[in-house]
Amino acid sequence: ELYLLYHGLLVPKETHSLESLKFAQDFTFKDDDVVAVVYPKSGTVWMQEILPLLLNGGDLTPIHTIPNWDRVPWLEEKRIELVVDKLASPRAMVSHLPYQLMPPSIHTSKAKVIYVMRNPKDVMVSSYFFHQMAGFLPDPGTFDEFMNTFLEGKVLFGKWTDHVKSWKQTELGDRIMHMTYEEMVQDLPAALKRMSDFLGRDLREETIQKIAEHCSFKTMKDNSMSNFSLVPKMYLDHDKSQFLRKGVIGDWKNHFSPEQRARFTSVIQKELENESFTLPWSLD
Ligand code: A3P
């Protein structure tokens, strides 16, 4: 069995333990902490590149010297305990947790959250290829089988709609900002500007441009501190698929049949039909 069950969520055993999940539950946020919360395959690693640069005014040292998992650690992963004390303030972290599993200190601190959402069809395609390369995840089976697994939420960190619902209705007020992967692909400098304003950083136009260049898909793909090439092949096999695979909007159109498209859309729409929010893009 490759997963732990944590409050009904499947969590990979290779990267998580009951201790690390408890560490996350007991975590004390500081007022100047920033956490990017991202459903898997929606831009987590991108945020690990972006956040240090926004917070340090564009100093490239961390993205060239520290692997992404130590630079901006996952709150709930095993390595957090090893690296958290080494993080310089303001600390940046990422998390895949749904809102209800955040530590209580998220409410008592002034820590800020950026929630990144991506079209679930592209998330599913990205996840399908990720399951092929990741030795610590089950074989995805056929594309059609994996679509069912994904829609049933029998994947790491559970159902996409549950995750999104949990983060769309929080009590965090102006301490949460919603970002989309698509917005970042379409106009990265504008997305960076919006994030830097939210984080209270007054960055000059040329600094934003420089950060955008260093966070481009191509530059990140060539950066061994960000492209996961340092991870042994038994965990991530880049001959099967690349972690930084395509980095585009709408790749699902190359993989979904008309029937799959209709089925996928109908399941997601049904699960969101009584919600008070609307998705920022059309699923199709
Ligand atoms: P694809 O598989 O569609 O290419 P996560 O980090 O949450 O696991 O998400 C991985 C997805 O984000 C992958 O999607 C990856 O290529 C994409 N990604 C990472 N960095 C990116 C960047 N700079 N520009 C565009 N997409 C990026």
Residues whose N, C-alpha, C, O or C-beta is under 5 A from the ligand:
A	BS01	A3P	Y39 P40 K41 S42 G43 T44 V45 W46 D122 S126 C215 S216 F217 M220 F243 L244 R245 K246 G247 V248
